[in-house]
Amino acid sequence: MKNTIYISFFLPIFLILSSSCKRNKHLVKVESSRIEINDSISYDPDIESFIKPYRENVQKNLDSVLAYSPETYSKGDGRLNTAIGNLMADIVLEQANPVFKSRIGNAISMVLLNYGGIRAPIPKGNITTRTAYQVMPFENSIVVVEMKGIHIKKLIEYLQKSQKAHPISGLKLTVDTNFDVVKALINDKEIKDEEIYFVGTNDYLYHGGNEMYFFEHGEKSYILNYKIRNAMVDYFKKVDTIRPVIDDRFVQIN
């Protein structure tokens, strides 16, 4: 009698589950429509009154004056190195170095960023937080890569081939008319194949962005959880006036 009760109870459940398994559903079509946000959407005063203080606070923070720029600096101002690019690479080196030293005990040897990462000029006049967001709108964070000198030379080959003003700091590169290396120094010293160097860059480039695949040869990497934009803001806060220049960190000679 007991077995009969169990069978009577479980058999319908088993049949339902078996039936449902046989009727597996598959997604065959996805439909979508575009909803345009324009003036036809009715104004909601309650939503506006709720958002207004937050918007005003954000605008106030973005427009707060941090420093002063005596000139307008653009990435088109130079051929192999630019004032704005040099400034950005120097900022990363200066701001990230204390963080890296406190964690690892070593100093950053050099910095390499990318030319295309500079998205706006720094205009003459007041520098604000908004300026930093315009120049660096991306959420790129600083990464330090531990690399041997032999792989630093791959990095240099990249600069030779690209022939662009990719921002660098700590590295001094001189090439001839054929872009062959005449001199390559890190912190004014010759690069040794087996020596370890610590290269500051951003997470996008570290993962092969801009075809910078040489970073894959890094022995180790250290994520600082420090955005380049935040490093810029921190730097601007501690200086009164910026004075970046085009110098001899990457030059071509006859």
Wavefront OBJ file of the C-alpha trace (Angstrom):
o trace
v 0.000 0.000 0.000
v 2.855 2.351 0.941
v 4.667 1.711 -2.377
v 1.479 2.409 -4.255
v 1.131 5.793 -2.515
v 4.730 6.754 -3.358
v 4.258 5.807 -6.994
v 0.991 7.714 -7.195
v 2.663 10.792 -5.723
v 5.991 10.849 -7.593
v 4.918 9.544 -11.001
v 3.060 12.732 -12.053
v 6.008 14.855 -10.952
v 8.429 12.688 -12.911
v 6.261 12.887 -16.015
v 5.998 16.691 -15.741
v 9.773 17.122 -15.348
v 10.488 14.717 -18.203
v 8.050 16.567 -20.424
v 9.517 19.971 -19.583
v 13.074 18.781 -20.322
v 11.996 17.692 -23.787
v 10.568 21.107 -24.552
v 13.736 23.153 -24.124
v 13.280 26.717 -25.288
v 15.833 28.482 -27.448
v 16.204 32.175 -28.155
v 15.573 32.639 -31.866
v 14.986 36.360 -32.203
v 15.757 39.618 -30.434
v 13.865 42.765 -31.242
v 14.698 46.280 -30.133
v 13.617 49.810 -30.739
v 15.391 53.109 -30.311
v 13.910 55.563 -27.841
v 15.256 59.024 -28.545
v 15.738 61.359 -25.601
v 14.736 64.820 -26.773
v 12.582 67.827 -25.890
v 9.404 65.823 -26.402
v 9.991 64.068 -23.073
v 7.982 65.919 -20.501
v 9.765 67.904 -17.808
v 9.360 66.488 -14.327
v 9.933 69.162 -11.659
v 10.198 66.573 -8.886
v 13.041 64.761 -10.640
v 14.751 68.060 -11.473
v 14.565 69.288 -7.879
v 16.031 65.975 -6.703
v 18.932 66.049 -9.197
v 19.712 69.779 -8.994
v 21.858 69.820 -5.821
v 23.912 66.862 -7.044
v 24.433 68.472 -10.450
v 25.468 71.775 -8.885
v 27.926 70.023 -6.585
v 29.495 68.107 -9.496
v 29.783 71.283 -11.584
v 31.332 73.137 -8.653
v 33.952 70.416 -8.182
v 34.729 70.227 -11.895
v 35.171 73.993 -12.173
v 37.301 74.425 -9.061
v 40.622 76.075 -10.005
v 43.685 73.921 -9.307
v 46.544 75.680 -11.113
v 47.376 78.065 -13.963
v 48.656 77.463 -17.496
v 50.626 80.369 -19.030
v 50.242 78.954 -22.551
v 48.049 76.566 -24.501
v 49.694 73.149 -24.764
v 48.638 70.714 -27.489
v 49.913 67.306 -28.549
v 50.378 68.712 -32.058
v 53.066 71.140 -30.911
v 56.007 68.805 -31.421
v 57.148 65.886 -33.529
v 58.792 63.314 -31.245
v 58.029 64.872 -27.900
v 55.535 67.514 -26.857
v 55.187 69.744 -23.819
v 51.793 68.292 -22.852
v 52.973 64.708 -23.390
v 56.127 65.317 -21.372
v 54.009 66.831 -18.611
v 51.668 63.834 -18.463
v 54.504 61.302 -18.358
v 56.351 63.346 -15.732
v 53.174 63.591 -13.649
v 52.736 59.807 -13.683
v 56.376 59.336 -12.657
v 56.234 61.955 -9.898
v 52.856 61.007 -8.452
v 53.102 57.220 -8.754
v 56.663 56.860 -7.505
v 55.934 57.411 -3.789
v 53.033 54.946 -3.984
v 55.174 52.332 -5.726
v 58.148 52.846 -3.375
v 55.988 52.475 -0.290
v 54.589 49.152 -1.528
v 57.497 47.544 -3.363
v 60.563 49.423 -2.161
v 61.802 50.213 -5.680
v 61.604 53.354 -7.778
v 59.881 53.593 -11.151
v 62.608 53.659 -13.810
v 60.644 55.208 -16.657
v 57.130 55.912 -17.929
v 55.544 55.264 -21.304
v 52.052 56.454 -22.248
v 50.415 56.771 -25.665
v 50.050 59.757 -27.964
v 46.398 59.001 -28.665
v 45.565 59.028 -24.974
v 45.837 62.820 -24.888
v 42.317 63.847 -25.869
v 42.403 67.632 -25.504
v 44.873 70.497 -25.111
v 45.502 72.314 -21.868
v 44.299 75.847 -22.676
v 45.923 79.034 -21.444
v 44.362 80.188 -18.191
v 43.006 78.453 -15.137
v 43.409 74.692 -14.891
v 40.416 73.002 -13.286
v 39.370 69.473 -12.482
v 37.344 69.652 -15.682
v 40.598 70.232 -17.588
v 41.957 66.931 -16.316
v 38.765 65.135 -17.389
v 38.993 66.689 -20.862
v 42.645 65.777 -21.362
v 42.192 62.295 -19.886
v 38.520 61.223 -20.142
v 39.362 57.528 -19.778
v 39.389 55.500 -16.567
v 42.948 54.277 -17.191
v 44.894 53.295 -14.087
v 48.643 53.237 -13.555
v 50.402 49.892 -13.818
v 54.114 49.317 -13.173
v 55.691 46.505 -15.191
v 58.926 44.791 -14.183
v 60.984 44.296 -17.356
v 64.490 43.228 -18.285
v 66.652 45.537 -20.371
v 66.428 43.189 -23.355
v 62.679 43.800 -23.435
v 63.094 47.535 -22.881
v 64.869 47.456 -26.230
v 61.663 46.081 -27.776
v 59.902 49.098 -26.309
v 62.499 51.335 -27.937
v 62.030 49.568 -31.268
v 58.334 50.384 -30.983
v 59.135 54.087 -30.559
v 61.503 53.945 -33.517
v 58.850 52.442 -35.762
v 55.904 54.550 -34.612
v 57.826 57.831 -34.943
v 55.231 59.548 -32.762
v 55.406 61.677 -29.654
v 54.330 58.958 -27.246
v 54.799 60.513 -23.787
v 57.922 59.209 -22.026
v 59.729 60.110 -18.837
v 62.984 58.719 -17.442
v 63.970 57.439 -20.898
v 66.163 59.508 -23.215
v 66.220 58.373 -26.829
v 68.282 59.830 -29.686
v 67.912 58.531 -33.246
v 69.526 59.401 -36.576
v 67.868 60.311 -39.878
v 67.001 56.622 -40.456
v 65.582 56.329 -36.932
v 68.414 54.046 -35.890
v 69.306 54.399 -32.228
v 72.245 56.667 -31.507
v 71.740 56.726 -27.753
v 69.220 55.200 -25.368
v 69.471 55.896 -21.651
v 67.311 55.321 -18.592
v 68.047 57.819 -15.857
v 71.136 58.841 -17.870
v 72.579 55.307 -17.783
v 72.994 52.776 -20.577
v 70.389 50.034 -20.682
v 71.737 46.600 -19.688
v 70.057 43.497 -21.098
v 69.714 41.569 -17.812
v 69.026 44.495 -15.523
v 65.521 44.913 -14.128
v 63.612 48.122 -14.893
v 60.244 49.251 -13.597
v 58.129 50.793 -16.333
v 55.084 52.876 -15.472
v 52.242 52.772 -17.985
v 48.462 52.382 -17.987
v 46.300 49.272 -17.900
v 45.144 49.724 -21.509
v 48.694 49.695 -22.883
v 49.792 46.948 -20.505
v 47.186 44.659 -22.064
v 48.464 45.312 -25.601
v 46.647 48.523 -26.481
v 48.217 50.483 -29.348
v 50.001 47.214 -30.229
v 52.403 47.621 -27.321
v 52.821 43.863 -27.091
v 56.281 44.120 -25.526
v 54.660 44.467 -22.116
v 53.712 40.780 -22.269
v 57.400 40.023 -21.625
v 57.205 41.693 -18.217
v 58.378 39.585 -15.296
v 55.712 40.981 -12.955
v 53.153 43.765 -12.893
v 51.949 45.963 -10.070
v 48.495 47.577 -10.177
v 48.561 50.783 -8.157
v 44.793 51.476 -8.222
v 45.654 55.075 -9.078
v 43.989 56.605 -12.128
v 46.108 58.793 -14.397
v 43.446 61.488 -14.243
v 43.568 61.457 -10.443
v 47.344 61.742 -10.590
v 46.925 64.815 -12.798
v 44.458 66.400 -10.386
v 46.756 65.695 -7.423
v 49.691 67.234 -9.275
v 47.760 70.350 -10.314
v 46.666 70.864 -6.712
v 50.240 71.098 -5.472
v 51.647 73.455 -8.121
v 50.760 77.068 -8.777
v 51.710 77.277 -12.461
v 52.631 74.545 -14.941
v 55.573 75.136 -17.268
v 55.977 72.045 -19.482
v 58.532 72.187 -22.317
v 59.589 70.276 -25.405
v 63.041 68.910 -24.573
v 65.600 66.314 -25.686
v 64.015 63.175 -24.251
v 63.218 61.892 -27.771
v 65.033 63.643 -30.625
v 66.331 63.002 -34.116
v 69.754 64.248 -35.195
v 71.423 64.544 -38.593
l 1 2 3 4 5 6 7 8 9 10 11 12 13 14 15 16 17 18 19 20 21 22 23 24 25 26 27 28 29 30 31 32 33 34 35 36 37 38 39 40 41 42 43 44 45 46 47 48 49 50 51 52 53 54 55 56 57 58 59 60 61 62 63 64 65 66 67 68 69 70 71 72 73 74 75 76 77 78 79 80 81 82 83 84 85 86 87 88 89 90 91 92 93 94 95 96 97 98 99 100 101 102 103 104 105 106 107 108 109 110 111 112 113 114 115 116 117 118 119 120 121 122 123 124 125 126 127 128 129 130 131 132 133 134 135 136 137 138 139 140 141 142 143 144 145 146 147 148 149 150 151 152 153 154 155 156 157 158 159 160 161 162 163 164 165 166 167 168 169 170 171 172 173 174 175 176 177 178 179 180 181 182 183 184 185 186 187 188 189 190 191 192 193 194 195 196 197 198 199 200 201 202 203 204 205 206 207 208 209 210 211 212 213 214 215 216 217 218 219 220 221 222 223 224 225 226 227 228 229 230 231 232 233 234 235 236 237 238 239 240 241 242 243 244 245 246 247 248 249 250 251 252 253 254
